[in-house]
Amino acid sequence: MIEPMIGLPEISISAAGFAMPGVFNARHAIEAVASLGVRGIALDATAPGIRPRELTRSARRDIASILRRLELELSGLDLWIPPSQFVDPANSERAFDATVQALEMVHELVPLVGGRSRAVVSVVLPDDLPDTVRSTLASIASHHGSTLADHAIMRDEAESFSGIGVGVDPVFYLTDGQSPAKAITRAGTELVSARLCDTNAMGRCIVGGSGSKLDLTGYTGAMIVSGQEWVTLDLRGLDDPISASRMGIEAWRNAGTI
């Protein structure tokens, strides 16, 4: 009998990969994720109907109710703002405010959803973001009992801030010629979010697909050692998120079986 390795993180699926205007709205995306038989979801905090600034407390309770009804736990919020907006004078205030609002909302949603839900907001912060801004965001995250997961490639000289943890996106590391598995190990106890995604010569691709670069065996091994409960399947840039999800789930489970 084939069984999953002990400690293999369970798959959560990012709703950001279902952001196709005219096909899915936010609630359709949630239902699509639930239909795939997983237990976790990362909500897209940039999607209409999910943006924190648009949701009253009653609307947030409604979202939590939908997740509970569909037996989905919240692995976090995705806030994929272009990193440049954090330092662009024309957009920096809006990017900062959106991040703060996401940190507040995820803190509010977690106890409403329950289970193994986590108050984590995934972003990509620019390398040239002033430390004063990082420190402020970290303090706000800590105040709300939330954590900001920075998915930018780790820098050796970077100062760490309580309230901001490490997020690992394999595509970023593979594109930079680095090992995602080694990034997981290097992050150590600061790791708060890890994605499951892949790339080939043409760009982002289905996990384990033709020409893919991710060493799934090494990555699953590193993730088991990390002790993370969730790994978030990231479908951004893929044409058919339902099919890509099924293939990614199968590839992850096959790589993590004994």
N, C-alpha and C positions, 0 to 999 in steps of 0.2 A: 504494500500500500504506500502511495506517495503522500507524504505529509509535509506541511510547511515547517521550515526551520524555526526553532524556538526563538522568539524575540523578533521575528520578521515584522516590520511595521505594516500596518494595515493601510490599504489604499484609500485616500480621499481624492475626490476629483474637483478640480478648479472649474467653476462655472464660467470663468473668463473665456474659456475655449469655445463656449457656445454663443458668443456674442456675434450673431449674424442677423443684421437688421432684416425685418420682414419674415424671418423664419422662427426665431425664438425671442420671447421676452424673458424678463428675469424669472418669473414663476414657471414658465415653460422649461427654462434651463434647470431649475431645481427639480422639476418632475422628471426631466430627461436623465439627470444624474441618478435619481432614486431608482429609475427603471433599470439601471445597469447592475443593481445588486450590491452596491457598495454601501458602507455605513457612514462615510464622511464626505463633507462638502466644504470647499472654500468659496465663499460668496464673492462676487465681483463688485467691489464698492464703487466702481466707476459706471456701472450699468444703470440705465433708467429704471426706476422702481426699487433700487437698492441703495442708491447714493445716500449717505447719512444725512446730508442737508435737506433731502426731500422727505425723510421719514419722521413722522411724529412718533411719540412713544407708543401710541395705539397701533400704528403701522408696524413698528418693530415687534410688538407682541404678536401681531398677525404672522409676520415672517417666522418667528420662533415657533408658533403653533403649526405652521405648515411643515417645518422641519421635523417637529416631534411626530406629527401625523404620518409623515413619510419615513419615520425611523432613521433620520439623518442626524448625525452629530456635526457640530461646526468646528472644522479644523483651523478656521481663521478667516480673515478678510484679505482679498487681494486688491491692492491699490497701485495699479501699474501706470502711474504718472510718469511721463518722460523725465528722466533725471535732470535734464537741463532746466526744467521749469522751476526747480528748487532754487536755482541761482540766477534765473532771468528776472531782472527787476520788474518786468511787465507781468510775470506770472508767479513769482515767489510767494507772495502773500496768499494767493489762492491755493497753491500747492501745500503750503504750511497749514492753512485752515482745513483743507480736505483731510490731511493726515491726522490732525487733532480730532476732527469729527469722527474719523474712522476708529481711532483709539477709544473714544468715548462710546461709540456704538457697539463695538465688539465686547467691551466690558459689560454693557447692558444686556447683550444677547446671550452671553455664555450661561449665566444662571437660568435664563428662561428656556434655553434649549436643553441644558443638562448633559448628563453622560460624561464623555471624555472631551467635551468641547473646550477649546482653548482661546484665550484672549490674545491672539496674535494678528498683527497687521503686516502683510508682506509688501515691501516697497523696494525700489532701487535708488539709493541715495548717491549723488554725484561725489566723486573724490574731492572736489574743491568746495564742498559745502563747509562753511565756516564752523569751527568747533563750538562756537557760541550757539549756533542754531541746532547742532547735534545735541548739545547739552540740554537745551530747552526742550527739544522733542523727547529726549530720554527722561527728563524730569516729569513731563506731562504723562508719558506712558506709565511711569512708576506710580504717579499719583492716582491714575485710574486702574491700577492693577493689571495693566496690559503690557505687551511687549511689541516693539517694532523689530521686524526681521528684515535686515538689510541684505538684499540679494546681490549687491555689487561684489565683484571679485575681491577677496580679502587682501588687504595691504599689510605687509609686515610692520610698517611704522605707524599704523593707525592706532589712535588712542581708543580704548574701550570705554563705553558709558553704560552704567547700570540702567536698564530700560530699553537698550538697543542690543539685540542679539544678532547672530549670524544666520543668514539664509543662504542655501546653496542651490543654484540653478545649474545643472550639468552642462547645458548648452553654452553658457557663458565660459565655463572652464575649458570645455572641449574646443571651442572656437579660439581660445587663447593658448591652446596647446598644452593645457594642464589636465591633471587627473581629477575628476569629480570625487572619486573614492578617497583620494588623499586630502581633498578639501574637507570632506566630512570628518576625517580623522583629525586634521589640523584644527578644525573649529572646536573640537572637544566639547566641554560643557557649555560653551557659548552658542552652540547650535540650537536654534529654536524652530527652524523650518527647512525642509528639504523637498525639492521638486523631483518628479520623475518625468524626464523629457529627454529627447535625443536629437541628433543632427547628423546629416550626411553632407556630401559635397554641394548639394543644392540648398541647404538650409535646414530648418527644423523639420523633423520627420517623425513618423510613428516609432514608438519605442521598439527597438529590436527589428526595425524595418530594413529594407534593402539598403546596403551601404552605410548602415548606422555605425556610429563611433563609440557609443557608450558601452563600456565593459560591465554588463549587467551583473555578472557573478561577483566581480570586485565591489561594485556599488552596493549590492544587497548585503554583502559581508560587512562592509563599513557601516551600513545603516543598522544592522543587527547589533554591532558593537556599540553604536551611538546611543542605543536605548530609546530612540524616538518611537512614539506610538503610531505616528502617521507619516506617510510619504504622499505628497500631493501630485497626482497625475496632471500635468500641464499640457493642454491641447492647443494652445495659441498657435496660430499660423497653419493649422491643419484643416483640410477641406471638409472632412467628414468626421466630426467629433464622436459620433456614436460608434462608428466602426473603429476609429483610432483608440477609443476608450477600451473597447473589448480586446483589441490586440495588445494594448499596453498592460491591461490587467492580466491577461494570460502570460505575457512575457515576464512580468514581475513574479507571478506565482510560480512559473516554471523555474526561474532563476533561484527562487528561494525554497525549493523543495529538496528533500533528502530521500 
